[in-house]
Amino acid sequence: MSTLKDALDNLRHLRDSFLKKCDWTVLSDSQLSEAKINEWKIYRQSLRDLTSGLDTIEKVNTKLEIGEDGKYKNFPTKPE
C-alpha cells in the first residue's frame, strides 16, 4: 500500500523529468523569442505548482491519469 509521501515522491520524480527536458529553454543561449521564453516560464512554473494542494493519494492519482493520446491529462500543456 502506497503512502501519500510515496505518491507525492513519485509525482515529483515524474515532474522533475519533465522540467529537465525543457531546461534548455531557460539558458541564456536558447535563441528563443521573448514571447516563447515567457511561454516556457509559465509552463515550467505550472509544473512546479503541480503538487500544490495535493493532500490525498486520490488527488495525486488524478494528476497521474493518462488520456487516450498517452499523455498525462492533468499536466500542464507544453508550449509548441
MOPAC internal coordinates of N, CA, C and O (Angstrom, degrees):
PM7 1SCF
backbone

  N    0.0000 0     0.00 0     0.00 0    0    0    0
  C    1.4562 1     0.00 0     0.00 0    1    0    0
  C    1.5321 1   109.64 1     0.00 0    2    1    0
  O    1.2310 1   121.19 1   -48.58 1    3    2    1
  N    1.2913 1   115.33 1   131.42 1    3    2    1
  C    1.4620 1   121.67 1  -177.81 1    5    3    2
  C    1.5275 1   110.70 1   -83.97 1    6    5    3
  O    1.2310 1   120.97 1   -37.25 1    7    6    5
  N    1.3130 1   115.74 1   142.75 1    7    6    5
  C    1.4554 1   120.25 1   175.11 1    9    7    6
  C    1.5282 1   108.97 1   -94.64 1   10    9    7
  O    1.2310 1   120.61 1   -14.28 1   11   10    9
  N    1.3131 1   116.44 1   165.72 1   11   10    9
  C    1.4584 1   120.89 1   176.68 1   13   11   10
  C    1.5241 1   110.10 1   -58.89 1   14   13   11
  O    1.2310 1   119.94 1   138.47 1   15   14   13
  N    1.3158 1   117.71 1   -41.53 1   15   14   13
  C    1.4609 1   121.16 1   178.95 1   17   15   14
  C    1.5301 1   110.71 1   -60.18 1   18   17   15
  O    1.2310 1   120.38 1   135.29 1   19   18   17
  N    1.3261 1   116.89 1   -44.71 1   19   18   17
  C    1.4696 1   120.71 1   178.93 1   21   19   18
  C    1.5225 1   111.31 1   -62.30 1   22   21   19
  O    1.2310 1   120.64 1   137.13 1   23   22   21
  N    1.3312 1   116.38 1   -42.87 1   23   22   21
  C    1.4634 1   120.90 1  -179.52 1   25   23   22
  C    1.5315 1   110.59 1   -64.34 1   26   25   23
  O    1.2310 1   120.36 1   136.67 1   27   26   25
  N    1.3335 1   116.91 1   -43.33 1   27   26   25
  C    1.4646 1   120.39 1   177.89 1   29   27   26
  C    1.5301 1   111.63 1   -65.89 1   30   29   27
  O    1.2310 1   120.42 1   140.52 1   31   30   29
  N    1.3216 1   116.80 1   -39.48 1   31   30   29
  C    1.4648 1   120.27 1   177.29 1   33   31   30
  C    1.5253 1   110.49 1   -60.71 1   34   33   31
  O    1.2310 1   120.51 1   138.18 1   35   34   33
  N    1.3243 1   116.63 1   -41.82 1   35   34   33
  C    1.4645 1   121.49 1   178.40 1   37   35   34
  C    1.5287 1   110.70 1   -63.12 1   38   37   35
  O    1.2310 1   120.59 1   134.45 1   39   38   37
  N    1.3276 1   116.48 1   -45.55 1   39   38   37
  C    1.4607 1   120.94 1   179.28 1   41   39   38
  C    1.5273 1   110.59 1   -63.80 1   42   41   39
  O    1.2310 1   120.03 1   137.02 1   43   42   41
  N    1.3219 1   117.56 1   -42.98 1   43   42   41
  C    1.4673 1   120.86 1   178.85 1   45   43   42
  C    1.5245 1   111.53 1   -62.91 1   46   45   43
  O    1.2310 1   120.39 1   140.18 1   47   46   45
  N    1.3151 1   116.86 1   -39.82 1   47   46   45
  C    1.4600 1   120.70 1   178.10 1   49   47   46
  C    1.5304 1   110.07 1   -61.41 1   50   49   47
  O    1.2310 1   120.45 1   134.54 1   51   50   49
  N    1.3150 1   116.75 1   -45.46 1   51   50   49
  C    1.4567 1   121.14 1   178.22 1   53   51   50
  C    1.5193 1   110.61 1   -63.58 1   54   53   51
  O    1.2310 1   120.49 1   133.42 1   55   54   53
  N    1.3302 1   116.67 1   -46.58 1   55   54   53
  C    1.4623 1   122.02 1   178.50 1   57   55   54
  C    1.5197 1   111.34 1   -58.45 1   58   57   55
  O    1.2310 1   120.62 1   137.32 1   59   58   57
  N    1.3263 1   116.42 1   -42.68 1   59   58   57
  C    1.4643 1   120.82 1   179.67 1   61   59   58
  C    1.5212 1   111.44 1   -62.42 1   62   61   59
  O    1.2310 1   120.29 1   145.07 1   63   62   61
  N    1.3360 1   117.05 1   -34.93 1   63   62   61
  C    1.4639 1   119.28 1   178.17 1   65   63   62
  C    1.5279 1   110.56 1   -67.32 1   66   65   63
  O    1.2310 1   119.99 1   144.49 1   67   66   65
  N    1.3273 1   117.62 1   -35.51 1   67   66   65
  C    1.4672 1   121.38 1   175.65 1   69   67   66
  C    1.5274 1   110.14 1   -65.62 1   70   69   67
  O    1.2310 1   120.36 1   139.11 1   71   70   69
  N    1.3253 1   116.92 1   -40.89 1   71   70   69
  C    1.4625 1   120.81 1   178.97 1   73   71   70
  C    1.5305 1   111.10 1   -64.74 1   74   73   71
  O    1.2310 1   120.37 1   137.64 1   75   74   73
  N    1.3195 1   116.91 1   -42.36 1   75   74   73
  C    1.4648 1   120.13 1  -179.41 1   77   75   74
  C    1.5232 1   111.67 1   -62.08 1   78   77   75
  O    1.2310 1   120.79 1   144.89 1   79   78   77
  N    1.3267 1   116.09 1   -35.11 1   79   78   77
  C    1.4662 1   120.14 1  -178.75 1   81   79   78
  C    1.5271 1   112.46 1   -66.81 1   82   81   79
  O    1.2310 1   120.23 1   161.32 1   83   82   81
  N    1.3250 1   117.17 1   -18.68 1   83   82   81
  C    1.4672 1   118.92 1  -179.19 1   85   83   82
  C    1.5244 1   112.21 1  -120.41 1   86   85   83
  O    1.2310 1   120.24 1  -161.19 1   87   86   85
  N    1.3133 1   117.15 1    18.81 1   87   86   85
  C    1.4696 1   120.64 1   175.71 1   89   87   86
  C    1.5267 1   111.47 1   -56.82 1   90   89   87
  O    1.2310 1   120.37 1   145.48 1   91   90   89
  N    1.3161 1   116.91 1   -34.52 1   91   90   89
  C    1.4618 1   121.59 1  -177.56 1   93   91   90
  C    1.5271 1   112.21 1   -58.26 1   94   93   91
  O    1.2310 1   119.90 1   155.19 1   95   94   93
  N    1.3278 1   117.79 1   -24.81 1   95   94   93
  C    1.4658 1   120.87 1  -175.86 1   97   95   94
  C    1.5195 1   113.17 1   -70.71 1   98   97   95
  O    1.2310 1   120.27 1   161.29 1   99   98   97
  N    1.3169 1   117.09 1   -18.71 1   99   98   97
  C    1.4625 1   119.85 1  -177.54 1  101   99   98
  C    1.5250 1   112.64 1  -106.36 1  102  101   99
  O    1.2310 1   120.62 1  -172.63 1  103  102  101
  N    1.3233 1   116.42 1     7.37 1  103  102  101
  C    1.4548 1   120.10 1   176.64 1  105  103  102
  C    1.5219 1   109.90 1   -78.95 1  106  105  103
  O    1.2310 1   120.76 1   -30.76 1  107  106  105
  N    1.2998 1   116.16 1   149.24 1  107  106  105
  C    1.4646 1   120.30 1  -176.31 1  109  107  106
  C    1.5276 1   112.50 1   -64.65 1  110  109  107
  O    1.2310 1   119.54 1   158.20 1  111  110  109
  N    1.3155 1   118.49 1   -21.80 1  111  110  109
  C    1.4663 1   120.94 1  -179.30 1  113  111  110
  C    1.5371 1   112.79 1  -104.36 1  114  113  111
  O    1.2310 1   119.76 1  -155.60 1  115  114  113
  N    1.3086 1   118.07 1    24.40 1  115  114  113
  C    1.4676 1   121.46 1  -175.58 1  117  115  114
  C    1.5260 1   113.51 1   -70.31 1  118  117  115
  O    1.2310 1   119.53 1   158.83 1  119  118  117
  N    1.3254 1   118.50 1   -21.17 1  119  118  117
  C    1.4620 1   124.60 1   179.13 1  121  119  118
  C    1.5299 1   113.42 1    62.64 1  122  121  119
  O    1.2310 1   120.49 1  -155.92 1  123  122  121
  N    1.3069 1   116.67 1    24.08 1  123  122  121
  C    1.4626 1   120.68 1   173.99 1  125  123  122
  C    1.5232 1   109.23 1   -87.01 1  126  125  123
  O    1.2310 1   120.99 1   -27.85 1  127  126  125
  N    1.3248 1   115.71 1   152.15 1  127  126  125
  C    1.4620 1   119.35 1   174.88 1  129  127  126
  C    1.5259 1   108.78 1   -69.30 1  130  129  127
  O    1.2310 1   121.02 1   -17.79 1  131  130  129
  N    1.3176 1   115.65 1   162.21 1  131  130  129
  C    1.4744 1   120.04 1   179.37 1  133  131  130
  C    1.5252 1   110.86 1   -59.83 1  134  133  131
  O    1.2310 1   120.52 1   141.99 1  135  134  133
  N    1.3294 1   116.61 1   -38.01 1  135  134  133
  C    1.4718 1   121.06 1   179.07 1  137  135  134
  C    1.5311 1   110.68 1   -63.10 1  138  137  135
  O    1.2310 1   120.40 1   136.42 1  139  138  137
  N    1.3241 1   116.85 1   -43.58 1  139  138  137
  C    1.4706 1   120.94 1   179.43 1  141  139  138
  C    1.5217 1   110.98 1   -67.77 1  142  141  139
  O    1.2310 1   120.77 1   140.49 1  143  142  141
  N    1.3241 1   116.13 1   -39.51 1  143  142  141
  C    1.4645 1   119.46 1   177.23 1  145  143  142
  C    1.5255 1   109.86 1   -58.76 1  146  145  143
  O    1.2310 1   120.39 1   137.03 1  147  146  145
  N    1.3216 1   116.86 1   -42.97 1  147  146  145
  C    1.4666 1   120.70 1   178.68 1  149  147  146
  C    1.5213 1   111.56 1   -63.97 1  150  149  147
  O    1.2310 1   119.85 1   140.41 1  151  150  149
  N    1.3352 1   117.88 1   -39.59 1  151  150  149
  C    1.4711 1   120.86 1   177.28 1  153  151  150
  C    1.5283 1   110.31 1   -60.27 1  154  153  151
  O    1.2310 1   121.12 1   135.17 1  155  154  153
  N    1.3213 1   115.46 1   -44.83 1  155  154  153
  C    1.4578 1   119.91 1   179.70 1  157  155  154
  C    1.5225 1   111.40 1   -67.32 1  158  157  155
  O    1.2310 1   119.64 1   143.12 1  159  158  157
  N    1.3180 1   118.29 1   -36.88 1  159  158  157
  C    1.4706 1   120.58 1   177.54 1  161  159  158
  C    1.5261 1   110.67 1   -62.74 1  162  161  159
  O    1.2310 1   120.46 1   138.13 1  163  162  161
  N    1.3227 1   116.72 1   -41.87 1  163  162  161
  C    1.4650 1   121.11 1   178.45 1  165  163  162
  C    1.5284 1   110.24 1   -64.10 1  166  165  163
  O    1.2310 1   120.74 1   135.52 1  167  166  165
  N    1.3216 1   116.20 1   -44.48 1  167  166  165
  C    1.4684 1   121.34 1   178.35 1  169  167  166
  C    1.5254 1   110.59 1   -59.81 1  170  169  167
  O    1.2310 1   120.59 1   132.56 1  171  170  169
  N    1.3232 1   116.48 1   -47.44 1  171  170  169
  C    1.4592 1   120.43 1  -178.38 1  173  171  170
  C    1.5345 1   111.45 1   -64.82 1  174  173  171
  O    1.2310 1   120.28 1   141.77 1  175  174  173
  N    1.3371 1   117.07 1   -38.23 1  175  174  173
  C    1.4609 1   119.40 1   177.08 1  177  175  174
  C    1.5219 1   110.33 1   -66.42 1  178  177  175
  O    1.2310 1   120.28 1   140.89 1  179  178  177
  N    1.3152 1   117.07 1   -39.11 1  179  178  177
  C    1.4665 1   121.01 1   177.40 1  181  179  178
  C    1.5265 1   110.96 1   -61.97 1  182  181  179
  O    1.2310 1   120.36 1   141.96 1  183  182  181
  N    1.3246 1   116.92 1   -38.04 1  183  182  181
  C    1.4643 1   119.69 1   175.68 1  185  183  182
  C    1.5246 1   110.74 1   -64.44 1  186  185  183
  O    1.2310 1   120.66 1   136.40 1  187  186  185
  N    1.3372 1   116.34 1   -43.60 1  187  186  185
  C    1.4666 1   119.21 1   179.91 1  189  187  186
  C    1.5321 1   111.29 1   -64.57 1  190  189  187
  O    1.2310 1   120.35 1   148.89 1  191  190  189
  N    1.3260 1   116.94 1   -31.11 1  191  190  189
  C    1.4678 1   121.52 1   179.93 1  193  191  190
  C    1.5224 1   113.11 1   -82.09 1  194  193  191
  O    1.2310 1   120.11 1   175.43 1  195  194  193
  N    1.3119 1   117.40 1    -4.57 1  195  194  193
  C    1.4650 1   122.64 1  -173.45 1  197  195  194
  C    1.5254 1   113.34 1   -55.39 1  198  197  195
  O    1.2310 1   119.67 1   146.90 1  199  198  197
  N    1.3093 1   118.23 1   -33.10 1  199  198  197
  C    1.4650 1   121.24 1  -176.23 1  201  199  198
  C    1.5320 1   113.37 1   -91.25 1  202  201  199
  O    1.2310 1   120.28 1   176.44 1  203  202  201
  N    1.3290 1   117.07 1    -3.56 1  203  202  201
  C    1.4690 1   120.06 1  -178.76 1  205  203  202
  C    1.5253 1   111.17 1   -63.26 1  206  205  203
  O    1.2310 1   121.03 1   -46.71 1  207  206  205
  N    1.3100 1   115.63 1   133.29 1  207  206  205
  C    1.4609 1   121.53 1   175.15 1  209  207  206
  C    1.5165 1   114.90 1    77.12 1  210  209  207
  O    1.2310 1   120.01 1  -173.67 1  211  210  209
  N    1.3043 1   117.59 1     6.33 1  211  210  209
  C    1.4678 1   119.85 1   179.40 1  213  211  210
  C    1.5232 1   109.03 1   -86.72 1  214  213  211
  O    1.2310 1   120.94 1   -76.16 1  215  214  213
  N    1.3240 1   115.82 1   103.84 1  215  214  213
  C    1.4590 1   119.71 1  -175.89 1  217  215  214
  C    1.5257 1   113.46 1  -119.18 1  218  217  215
  O    1.2310 1   120.83 1  -170.54 1  219  218  217
  N    1.3388 1   116.02 1     9.46 1  219  218  217
  C    1.4665 1   120.40 1   174.51 1  221  219  218
  C    1.5241 1   108.96 1  -140.69 1  222  221  219
  O    1.2310 1   120.78 1   -23.76 1  223  222  221
  N    1.3067 1   116.12 1   156.24 1  223  222  221
  C    1.4642 1   120.86 1   177.39 1  225  223  222
  C    1.5251 1   109.82 1   -62.35 1  226  225  223
  O    1.2310 1   120.33 1   144.14 1  227  226  225
  N    1.3225 1   116.97 1   -35.86 1  227  226  225
  C    1.4633 1   120.79 1   179.90 1  229  227  226
  C    1.5263 1   111.24 1   -61.28 1  230  229  227
  O    1.2310 1   120.10 1   138.74 1  231  230  229
  N    1.3263 1   117.41 1   -41.26 1  231  230  229
  C    1.4663 1   120.89 1   178.44 1  233  231  230
  C    1.5267 1   110.68 1   -65.86 1  234  233  231
  O    1.2310 1   120.27 1   140.85 1  235  234  233
  N    1.3113 1   117.09 1   -39.15 1  235  234  233
  C    1.4644 1   120.80 1   177.34 1  237  235  234
  C    1.5281 1   109.15 1   -63.81 1  238  237  235
  O    1.2310 1   120.55 1   133.96 1  239  238  237
  N    1.3282 1   116.55 1   -46.04 1  239  238  237
  C    1.4588 1   120.41 1  -178.85 1  241  239  238
  C    1.5222 1   111.99 1   -61.82 1  242  241  239
  O    1.2310 1   120.13 1   149.16 1  243  242  241
  N    1.3373 1   117.35 1   -30.84 1  243  242  241
  C    1.4620 1   120.81 1   176.65 1  245  243  242
  C    1.5264 1   110.21 1   -61.98 1  246  245  243
  O    1.2310 1   120.45 1   140.43 1  247  246  245
  N    1.3184 1   116.75 1   -39.57 1  247  246  245
  C    1.4755 1   120.92 1   178.72 1  249  247  246
  C    1.5296 1   111.23 1   -65.66 1  250  249  247
  O    1.2310 1   120.42 1   154.88 1  251  250  249
  N    1.3269 1   116.81 1   -25.12 1  251  250  249
  C    1.4629 1   121.19 1  -175.74 1  253  251  250
  C    1.5270 1   113.48 1   -93.76 1  254  253  251
  O    1.2310 1   120.28 1  -175.75 1  255  254  253
  N    1.3325 1   117.07 1     4.25 1  255  254  253
  C    1.4665 1   119.68 1   179.39 1  257  255  254
  C    1.5231 1   110.31 1   -65.95 1  258  257  255
  O    1.2310 1   121.15 1   -41.68 1  259  258  257
  N    1.3239 1   115.41 1   138.32 1  259  258  257
  C    1.4588 1   121.73 1  -179.19 1  261  259  258
  C    1.5261 1   108.78 1  -110.13 1  262  261  259
  O    1.2310 1   121.28 1   -47.03 1  263  262  261
  N    1.3311 1   115.15 1   132.97 1  263  262  261
  C    1.4572 1   121.24 1  -179.98 1  265  263  262
  C    1.5186 1   112.10 1   -82.12 1  266  265  263
  O    1.2310 1   121.10 1    -1.65 1  267  266  265
  N    1.3042 1   115.50 1   178.35 1  267  266  265
  C    1.4590 1   121.72 1  -179.99 1  269  267  266
  C    1.5279 1   112.01 1   -62.16 1  270  269  267
  O    1.2310 1   120.72 1   154.54 1  271  270  269
  N    1.3249 1   116.23 1   -25.46 1  271  270  269
  C    1.4691 1   120.69 1   179.94 1  273  271  270
  C    1.5357 1   112.56 1   -82.35 1  274  273  271
  O    1.2310 1   120.49 1  -179.69 1  275  274  273
  N    1.3420 1   116.67 1     0.31 1  275  274  273
  C    1.4608 1   121.07 1   178.42 1  277  275  274
  C    1.5154 1   114.31 1    84.51 1  278  277  275
  O    1.2310 1   120.31 1  -175.55 1  279  278  277
  N    1.3323 1   117.00 1     4.45 1  279  278  277
  C    1.4628 1   121.31 1  -179.69 1  281  279  278
  C    1.5259 1   109.35 1  -103.08 1  282  281  279
  O    1.2310 1   121.52 1   -22.46 1  283  282  281
  N    1.3269 1   114.69 1   157.54 1  283  282  281
  C    1.4638 1   119.57 1   177.21 1  285  283  282
  C    1.5245 1   108.45 1   -69.58 1  286  285  283
  O    1.2310 1   120.84 1   -57.59 1  287  286  285
  N    1.3310 1   116.01 1   122.41 1  287  286  285
  C    1.4706 1   121.06 1  -174.66 1  289  287  286
  C    1.5136 1   112.81 1   -67.49 1  290  289  287
  O    1.2310 1   119.89 1   149.55 1  291  290  289
  N    1.3205 1   117.81 1   -30.45 1  291  290  289
  C    1.4549 1   120.74 1  -172.28 1  293  291  290
  C    1.5289 1   113.44 1  -112.80 1  294  293  291
  O    1.2310 1   120.94 1  -156.04 1  295  294  293
  N    1.3300 1   115.80 1    23.96 1  295  294  293
  C    1.4556 1   121.76 1   172.71 1  297  295  294
  C    1.5305 1   108.10 1   -97.03 1  298  297  295
  O    1.2310 1   120.20 1   -24.48 1  299  298  297
  N    1.3170 1   117.22 1   155.52 1  299  298  297
  C    1.4755 1   119.20 1   175.41 1  301  299  298
  C    1.5365 1   110.64 1   -60.46 1  302  301  299
  O    1.2310 1   121.25 1   -26.27 1  303  302  301
  N    1.3131 1   115.21 1   153.73 1  303  302  301
  C    1.4608 1   120.83 1   178.96 1  305  303  302
  C    1.5243 1   109.44 1   -86.47 1  306  305  303
  O    1.2310 1   121.43 1   -54.05 1  307  306  305
  N    1.3198 1   114.88 1   125.95 1  307  306  305
  C    1.4714 1   121.27 1  -179.43 1  309  307  306
  C    1.5333 1   110.11 1   -69.37 1  310  309  307
  O    1.2310 1   120.16 1   -43.31 1  311  310  309
  N    1.3222 1   117.30 1   136.69 1  311  310  309
  C    1.4622 1   119.82 1   176.33 1  313  311  310
  C    1.5330 1   111.70 1   -60.80 1  314  313  311
  O    1.2310 1   121.23 1   -26.25 1  315  314  313
  N    1.2953 1   115.26 1   153.75 1  315  314  313
  C    1.4782 1   120.96 1   178.62 1  317  315  314
  C    1.5159 1   109.98 1   -81.21 1  318  317  315
  O    1.2310 1   120.10 1   180.00 1  319  318  317

